[in-house]
Amino acid sequence: MSLCVLLNVVQIVRWKSAVMKNRASVFPFLIILGCCSLISGLSPQYHFVNDQKNWTEAQKYCREKYSDLASMYNSAGIESIREAVHSGFSGRAWIGLERGDLFKWHWSLADRDFYRDGELEFRNWKQGEPKNDHKESCAAMYPSGKWFDDNCNNKRHFICLKGRSNGNKGFILLQQMKTWRKAQAFCRANHEDLVSVRNQSENQEILHLLQLQSAWIGLFSDSWKWSDHSNSSFRFWRSKQPNNLRGKQHCVGVVLEDSGRWNDFQCKGSRPFFCQGRMKSQAPLPTVESVTHSVTHKSTNQAPSKYTSQKSSTEQQTTGYETTQLEKYITTTGPTDKETLTTKYKYAEHITTEKAMMERTTEDYLILIQENMTWNEALHYCRMRHINLVSVTSVATQKWVAKKAENASTAHVWLGLRFTCVFKFWFWITSETGCYQNWAHGHEPVGMEECGHTGAIESGGEHQWVSLPETEKLNFICYTCDGQRH
């Protein structure tokens, strides 16, 4: 993967010129940039490593080569894990979850954006509850509105969060007798999740739904912890798991032949594993920030004659420099394309300078591939040669994608959008979330009949989205790095 400027998908990034004061070849402003990523606020980038290691060895490998063993935050992350496997492997592989010593209460709905300050910690326990004996690890609500902990295998009614969109908010009481785990699965399959009670107002609203029986809510307790120390409460266990067989199963793996559900295993067992984050040999410094400093440097060639030690006030505001090589040497362009200056810095790699009065847009980071491929072939092509199939989560991105699609040789163009039969929803393979949709009439999401379908954009007309069988062969659009056009 090539390195390039980090852009937000929606925002147009303006680069103002650096003010060059009495320096022809030393840059007072440096911007430390990330790798080619067009997305912000995502689940991690996952990598499947088909090498047999025990959990500790896998953790060490991931921390050395990437960031860490994989953490997951939602069901879209499960799909991303499954998409990361290109070898046909369908067995069991380590993720970054291990058993800890400290039990903690979590909400089933793990999306932290759903909670405002203090709402994750809201509790309304009955006096004397919870017992915290680790045998009663799921929470329910009495008809009085007070909470208690109970054995998760007991059966009772349950309350689902219907949804989070404006037209589908609210709670629903299901008068079906289920264990906590089966209630959770039902809510996730048919609604949003088991209910999270974020404040006293919601507690009262839910109380009005209850009749004479108690009901499960989405609170549970466990001691599992993530290798990267994230606090995600998302869990996706197989039936009757985790069972800590013989008291020795303290590490977690995904079972790909069971839709990526989780199992606890003995940590000493050897199996493939999933890492997260960018490969460190390709990874830049992790943050995007401006740094002002003086840099120890050594020029490897003389500045062209038109470079001077002093600039007029006008020139100081209009002349800028752009990094074109991001290795040990930084090559900059001057007032004309034929004038270059190469400088060796004793600072850090992956550094670029500001360029004069220049705009970069999402369009610069999109490429239309005019080859006909199935959706999976297109996905593999984008990931191997560029970054990924494109996601369209805003009007601005839709505009640029539509513009690219106009030059396609097929009536439709693949996007990074697919339907998951496991969770019964459409998702972007980059794990982006957003409310923006642009489905063509008659192609709106309809449910299980979408299995085996993926999303495409019309190359003509209104450039709306359609659902097509993933085996169709179409042109497609990839995220790429600026200047990488093949």
Stockholm file with secondary structure:
# STOCKHOLM 1.0

chainA/1-486         MSLCVLLNVVQIVRWKSAVMKNRASVFPFLIILGCCSLISGLSPQYHFVNDQKNWTEAQKYCREKYSDLASMYNSAGIESIREAVHSGFSGRAWIGLERGDLFKWHWSLADRDFYRDGELEFRNWKQGEPKNDHKESCAAMYPSGKWFDDNCNNKRHFICLKGRSNGNKGFILLQQMKTWRKAQAFCRANHEDLVSVRNQSENQEILHLLQLQSAWIGLFSDSWKWSDHSNSSFRFWRSKQPNNLRGKQHCVGVVLEDSGRWNDFQCKGSRPFFCQGRMKSQAPLPTVESVTHSVTHKSTNQAPSKYTSQKSSTEQQTTGYETTQLEKYITTTGPTDKETLTTKYKYAEHITTEKAMMERTTEDYLILIQENMTWNEALHYCRMRHINLVSVTSVATQKWVAKKAENASTAHVWLGLRFTCVFKFWFWITSETGCYQNWAHGHEPVGMEECGHTGAIESGGEHQWVSLPETEKLNFICYTCDGQRH
#=GR chainA/1-486 SS CCCCCCCCSSSCEEECCCCCCSCSSCCSEEEECCCSCCCCSCCCCEEEEEEEECHHHHHHHHHHHSSEECCCCSHHHHHHHHHTCCSCCCSEEEEEEEEEEEEEEEESCCCGGGCCTTTTTCCCBCTTCCCCCSSCCEEEECTTSCEEEECTTSCEEEEEEEESSGGGCEEEEEEEEECHHHHHHHHHHHSSEECCCCSHHHHHHHHTTCCSSCEEEEEEEEEEEETTCCCCCCCCBCTTCCCCGGGCEEEEEEEGGGTTEEEEEETTCCEEEEEESCCTTTCCCSCCEEEECCCCEEESSCCCTTCCSCCCHHHHHHCCCCBCCCSSEEEEECSSTTCEEEEEESSCSSEECCCTTEEECGGGGEEEEEEEECHHHHHHHHHHHSSEECCCCSHHHHHHHHHHHTTCSSSEEEEEEEEETTTTEEEETTCCCCSCCCBCTTCSCCSGGGTTEEEEEESSTTCCEEEEETTSCEEEEEECCTTCCC
#=GC SS_cons         CCCCCCCCSSSCEEECCCCCCSCSSCCSEEEECCCSCCCCSCCCCEEEEEEEECHHHHHHHHHHHSSEECCCCSHHHHHHHHHTCCSCCCSEEEEEEEEEEEEEEEESCCCGGGCCTTTTTCCCBCTTCCCCCSSCCEEEECTTSCEEEECTTSCEEEEEEEESSGGGCEEEEEEEEECHHHHHHHHHHHSSEECCCCSHHHHHHHHTTCCSSCEEEEEEEEEEEETTCCCCCCCCBCTTCCCCGGGCEEEEEEEGGGTTEEEEEETTCCEEEEEESCCTTTCCCSCCEEEECCCCEEESSCCCTTCCSCCCHHHHHHCCCCBCCCSSEEEEECSSTTCEEEEEESSCSSEECCCTTEEECGGGGEEEEEEEECHHHHHHHHHHHSSEECCCCSHHHHHHHHHHHTTCSSSEEEEEEEEETTTTEEEETTCCCCSCCCBCTTCSCCSGGGTTEEEEEESSTTCCEEEEETTSCEEEEEECCTTCCC
//
